[in-house]
Amino acid sequence: MDLGLGGKSAVVTGGSVGIGSAIALALAGEGCDVAINYRRHKVEADEVVRRVEALGRRGLAVQADVASFQDAGRMIRTAVETFGRLDILVCNAGVTWDGVIWKMTEQQWDQVINVNLKGYFNYNRAAALVFKDQKSGKIVNISSINGMRGKFAQANYAASKAGEIALSKSLARELGKFNVNVNVVAPGLVMTEMAREIPQEFLNKAMDETVLGRFASPEEVADLVVYLCSDRSRHITGEVIKIDGGQYI
Ligand SMILES: NC(=O)c1ccc[n+]([C@@H]2O[C@H](COP(=O)([O-])OP(=O)(O)OC[C@H]3O[C@@H](n4cnc5c(N)ncnc54)[C@H](O)[C@@H]3O)[C@@H](O)[C@H]2O)c1
C-alpha cells in the first residue's frame, strides 16, 4: 500500500532511541525527511540521521530539551528552514520516575509532568502554528495505556499520559477546520530502555495481561504511527488507538 508520504517532512521528538528511533526510521522508509531531537543521546541521534540518509532522505538531529518552550520553537523552525516544509509531528519523548504517592516527591511529579505533558504542549503548539497556516498537517502523540487506566506507582506518569490524551482531543477539535489530524497512539509495554527499568515481577504481570502473549516491538508501534501520519487515515482524528496485544481490554 503506497502511503503517499514521499517528499513529506517530519519532526519526531525523542527520536534517538527506543520507539522514537523506530518511528523516525519507518517514516524515512516511506520517503519522509526526518528531524529528531535529543537531550543526551548525541551518538545515537547521529546514528539515526545516518540511517535516515542511507534511506535516501534528509535527516537532522537537534539538541533540544522538550520541556523547554523556547527549544520547541527553535526545533520546529529549524526543521521548516532545513526541509522547506513540515507535514508531520510525532511527540514521543517521555520519561518515568515511579513511586507510590506517599513516597513521591515534588521533584518526581514536576519532572515527569514537565517532560511528558508540558513537552507535548510545547511541540503541539509550535507545529500547530505551521499547520494552521498551511492548512494541512498530522500530529501523532504517543501516550500509554496507563494514561487510560492508571497504574500503581505511576501517578505522575499516568496523569501526564492522560493529559496528553485530553490535549490531543482538544487540538483535534481546534485544528480540524484547518485540515489537521491529531491522534494518539497508546502502547502497552514495549521493551525499550524505559521498560528495562521495570522490576521483573511487574514485567511478568504485564506479560500475563496480554492476550497475544508478547509485548510489541518498537517497529510495530511505528507501523501504526506511520499509518496515522499518512492520508490513508485522513478521516481519523481525535482518536486514541491502543497497541498493546490486548493488555488493556
Ligand atoms: N516502553 C514502553 O513500555 C512504553 C509504553 C507505553 C508508552 N510509552 C511511551 O513511548 C514513548 C517513548 O518511550 P520509549 O519506551 O521509547 O522510551 P526511551 O526511554 O527508550 O526513549 C525516550 C526518549 O525520550 C527522550 N527524552 C526524554 N526526556 C527528554 C527531554 N527532556 N528532552 C528531549 N528528549 C527527551 C530520550 O532521550 C529518548 O530519546 C514515551 O512517550 C513513553 O511514555 C512507552
The ligand as an ORCA input file, in Angstrom:
! r2SCAN-3c Opt
* xyz 0 1
  N       8.360      1.449     26.561
  C       7.111      1.305     26.967
  O       6.757      0.260     27.564
  C       6.080      2.355     26.689
  C       4.733      2.030     26.894
  C       3.773      2.993     26.654
  C       4.139      4.251     26.210
  N       5.454      4.549     26.021
  C       5.768      5.905     25.576
  O       6.521      5.856     24.385
  C       7.391      6.994     24.307
  C       8.805      6.531     24.016
  O       9.235      5.691     25.065
  P      10.437      4.642     24.929
  O       9.975      3.383     25.548
  O      10.981      4.633     23.540
  O      11.471      5.313     25.947
  P      13.041      5.526     25.884
  O      13.437      5.820     27.282
  O      13.694      4.405     25.159
  O      13.158      6.841     24.996
  C      12.670      8.073     25.430
  C      13.211      9.157     24.551
  O      12.796     10.423     25.070
  C      13.940     11.283     25.148
  N      13.772     12.285     26.180
  C      13.478     12.101     27.488
  N      13.427     13.272     28.131
  C      13.712     14.219     27.200
  C      13.808     15.639     27.243
  N      13.607     16.331     28.372
  N      14.097     16.293     26.094
  C      14.300     15.617     24.947
  N      14.216     14.289     24.841
  C      13.930     13.601     25.961
  C      15.090     10.335     25.445
  O      16.332     10.954     25.160
  C      14.737      9.193     24.500
  O      15.148      9.507     23.199
  C       7.233      7.725     25.646
  O       6.359      8.811     25.483
  C       6.623      6.669     26.552
  O       5.884      7.241     27.587
  C       6.431      3.627     26.244
*
